C-alpha cells in the first residue's frame, strides 16, 4: 500500500490491508514479532543454493525463454542459446512476460495484469524529518 500511488491505495480492499498489517504485527501495541534478517543478505542464500545446483550461470542477462520439446532454450544478452530441462524466472512480472517467446494466454493475462511501479527512495541522516523516537526510525518512513 505504501508502494503505490494514493489513487491505487484508495481502491485497495481494507480487509486485505488489515490482514497484511496484522500478519506483520503492525496492529499490536506490544508483542510485535521480532524481525530477522539473513546474515550476508539475499546474496548469501543465492550463493548457497547455487553450490548445490548444476548448470547455474550468474550475471548472465536472459533475453528470451522458449519452450521446446526437450525443455527450454534460453537466449542470453550475447545472443547465445542454452538448453535447460526447466527454468525458474524470478523477476518482475512485466520483465518475465517480455522474456517469454510464446506466452500462453493465461501467462499474458496474469503477468500483464500485475503492474510495477518504481518507488523513489532517499537515504539520508537528517534526523529533523525522522520520528522523534529512535525505535520508530525504521526501514521506511513516509513524509
N, C-alpha and C positions, 0 to 999 in steps of 0.2 A: 503494500500500500504506500510506503514512503518512496518507492522506486518508480512511481508513475505520476503522470500529471494529475492535478486536482480534479479535472473533469472525469478522468477514469476512476480515481479513488472514490468519487461520489457515487459511482454506479456499482461499486464492489459490494456484494451482499454482506450486511453486518454480521450475519450468522457465521460466515467463514472467517471474517476478521476476528471476531471474539474467540472462535475456536483456535485460530492461529496464536493469538495473544495468550490464551490460556495454556496451550501446549508449551509455550516458551516461558511460562512463569511470569508473564508481564502484567497479569491482573492481580497478583498477590502483593500484599504489602510486606509480608515476611515469608520466608521459606522458598524463595525463588531458587530454581536449580542452579547449581554451580556450572558455569560454562567452562568447557575444557577445549584445549587446542592440541593439534598434532605437533609434537616436537619436530622442528625442522620444516613445518608447513606441508602442504599437499605434495610438494616435490618428493618428500621422503617416502610416502606410501606409493607414489607412482614408480619410484626407483625400485622399491622392494618388490612390487608386483612385476615389473619388467624383468627382474632377475629370474623369476620363475616361469616365464613365458619364452617361447621360441619365436623368432621372426619379428621381434619388436624393433621398430625404427623410430627414433626420436628426432625431433626438429626437422621433420620432412613434411612440408605442406602438401595436402591432398587436394587435388582439383576436380577429381571425378571418381565416382564409385559406380561400377557397372556389375550387375548380376549376370553371371554366365552359368552354364550347366554344371561346371565343375566347382563353382563357388562364387568368388568375387574378384574382379580386377580393379585395382586402384591405380590411378594415374597421379603421379606426383607433380610438383611445380616445375620440375625439369623436363616433363613430358615422358618420363619413363613409366612403363606399366608393370605392375607387380601382381602376381596371382596369390590369393589367400583363400582358405576354406570359408572363413567368415570374418566380419569386421564389426567393431563397435564404433559408432560415430558419437563422440562426446563433445558437442559444441552447441552453439545457439541454434534454435530451430531453423531460422532463415538460412544459416550457413549450411546446415545439414541438407536442406532441401536443394540448395544450389549445387551441391556435390553429386546428388543422385542423377545418374544418366537417364533413367526412366522411372521416375517416382510413380508409385501406384496412386490411384485416385484417393485412397484413404490417407496415404502419406502426404499428398499435396494438400488435402483438406485439413488434416490435423497440424502439420508443420506450418502451413500457410496461415493458420488461424492464430498462432501464438506470436504475438508481436514482441519486438525487442526495442528497448529504449536506452539510449546512452544516458548515464547518470553522472553529471559533472560532480567532482568532489574536490575539496580543498583540504590539504593537510597543513595545519598551522599550529602555532603555540600561543596564540593570542587569547589569554585567559579572560579577557573582557567580554568575549562572546560565548564563553562556555558556562554551563551551570555552576553556581557557587560551590555546591557540594562536589568534591573530587570524586566521590563514588558514583555520581551521575554523569561524569565526563566519560561516557562510554565510547564505543567504536563509532557510533553515529549520533550526531547532534544536529538538529534541524533548526534553522533560524529563519 
